[in-house]
Amino acid sequence: MAEYQELEQRLRLHLQSQITAGRIRGARYCVYVKGSFAVKGVLGMAESLTELQSVTKLFTAVAVLQLQERGLLRLTDPVAGVLPEFAGEPFSGITILHLLTHTSGLVALPAAFPERDTDWETGIDRENVAGSWIPAILKKGLFFTPGSRWEYSKAGFCILGEIIRRLTGQRAEDYIWERILLPCEMKKSGWRAEPGSIWNTVPQTAAGLFAPVEELVQFGVMLAEGGSYKGERILTEASLCALETNQLPEGMQDFCWDHGGRRIAYGAGCPVYVPGYESWTAAERTIYHEGAGACMLLVNRKERLAAAWSVPFADRSVWVEEAVKGTAGVIGSYRACIW
């Protein structure tokens, strides 16, 4: 579209610079603004199907919020009310909201604190995955009082997947496919399948979802357009507000990945943009999630904006911040046409 030509040029220049520098192999991007797809394109070697990794967590959060809408849970409910494994100390104080906001105290993602012994997956009995994966998490103990700190926990979102299963009688992946992916017309999206993997049993609700960028942005459009996609209601206003509103105590800090205690705001399942908390620019109440695939989804409901991009790293062991959040900054700073 003519009014977004400058944004298109800025995005292409930014992403091409990352390709030229050898940081990423390619890029695929799509930006939706106020009822139309304003910008989309492909550069370099960009896969048609993106491994969303942690962006999967945002789909899980939407599923949990749907269950609250159906009266099957409340975010303030103790996890022990659904999973008796959590009834004993020190786990009885963990709520569903703690899991959604990474404040449960459960074991953090190993990469977030390499100096700690946080690898719970090796504690799973491969002959009895179903009966041993939750005990493997609990065996690591509680690292802090629930609600007192923020530490990014893959384990916590796996537990959310089990909550979905026990309340609905469906595998969490099947529930999300039926209640979120299909209504958003994400027909090419789905989960990895690896014979013999523990992830055929442990819920893939922290990572594992694959999707084309063009379909990921449709999920973002649903959020940007008030919880509906092409007239089908998927999420209510109250649930959207829970996603967009910081659920953390004022002054909460992030020490993961050597972040040094920077301030953080988190909604019921995803980061919430607050001016000054990040090095890039966006409108207030923008929600987002990045994934180590690498990709990112960015949504602002007030501005009816949804953007998704995939930037596969040249070296997957090296995180390229400029390609992920730097791209968010290119979009967020283009206020003339968007904000």
KAHUZI-V264353 format. One line per field, one symbol per residue. burial: # if it has 9 or more other C-alpha atoms within 8 Angstrom, else .. A space follows every 10 residues. Layout:
# KAHUZI-V264353
burial = ???
This chain:
# KAHUZI-V264353
burial = ...#..##.# ##.###.##. ..######## ###...#### .##..#...# ########## #########. ......#### .##..##... ##.####### ########## .##....#.# ..##....#. .#######.# ##.####.## ########## ######...# ###.###### ####.#..#. #........# .######### ########## #########. ...###..## .#######.. .#####.... .######### #####.#..# ###.###### ########## #.######## ###......# ..######## ####...#.
